[in-house]
Amino acid sequence: MANLFEGLENLGLSGAGNMKLYDQEKEAKAATAAKEAVKEASEEDYIFDKSFKCPVCDKTFTAKATKTGKAKSTGFDPDLRPHYQGIDTLKYDAISCEKCGYSAVTRYFAVNPTSGQIKLIREGLKSFSGLPKTEGIYTYDDAITRHKLALACCVMKHAKASEKAYTCLKIAWLLRGKAEEGVAAGVPEAEIKALKEQELEYISGAYDGFNEAFSHENFPMCGMDENTVTFLCANLAHEVHKDDDAMRLLARIITARDVNSRIKDKANELKEQIKAGK
Ligand SMILES: [Zn+2]
C-alpha cells in the first residue's frame, strides 16, 4: 500500500511515513478501553468530596460521599446488608463534622437537631480533639470511627431508639466488611474472631433498639415499612441466637396479608433454616 502520508515529512511530521490509517486508531481505542476497565475497579471513582453544613457549629466542611447510582448492586446479606461491585458504600454513610465532631448517618444528618439537642451535643463534644487524617478512600477503621462518633451523638442528643438501632446495624455491617477484607488478606483467625464478636455486640444493640422502636415509634422506620423491619429483626434475633424471638417475628410476616411475596418467601426460608438448627 502506498504511503498515504507521503510528503508530510517535509512539513516537519517526521513520523508520517510510519502512520497507519486505521490500525493505530483501533489499538489506541483498545488501550483506552483497557485503561478505563482498570479504572472502573477503583473505589476512588465511586466517591467524591461533598460539602455539608454542620447544624451544631455551622461550619461548612467536606466529607467523602458515594456518587448516586454509580455503584452496581450485587445483592444483600440475609439481614439486608447491601453489596456493591468495587466498593463497600456503607463506609461512606456516616458524616462527621471535622471541626466539632458532630456525626450522624446520612439519613439523619439531614434532620437538624433541635436547639436543646444542639446544646447537649456541644456539651458532649466539648473535648473533641479532631478526626484522624484520611487519604483518598476511607479504610474500614476510618468508617467505623465515624459511625461510632455518630452513635455517641445519638446518645448525647437522646435520639430515638430507631436511629440508635440503625447506627448500630451500620457499625455491625462495617465490622463484617472489615472481617471479610481481613479473611481475603490472610489476617490471623483470632483477629477475625474478635471482629465477629464485636459485630454481634452491635447486632444485639440494633435488635434491642428496633424492638423498643416497635412499641414507641411509627412506620416507616429508617425508610423501611413494618414488614421489612420485622423481617430484619427476625434475622438479627437469629444472629444473636434468640431463635424463639426470630420464629415469633417470622410468624407475623408469614401470616400477614399485606406482605410482598419476596419477603414472605425469605421469611419461610429463614423459618426452615432455624427449624433445621442452622
Ligand atoms: Zn460541627
Residues whose N, C-alpha, C, O or C-beta is under 5 A from the ligand:
A	BS01	ZN	C54 V56 C57 D58 C97 K99 C100 G101 Y102
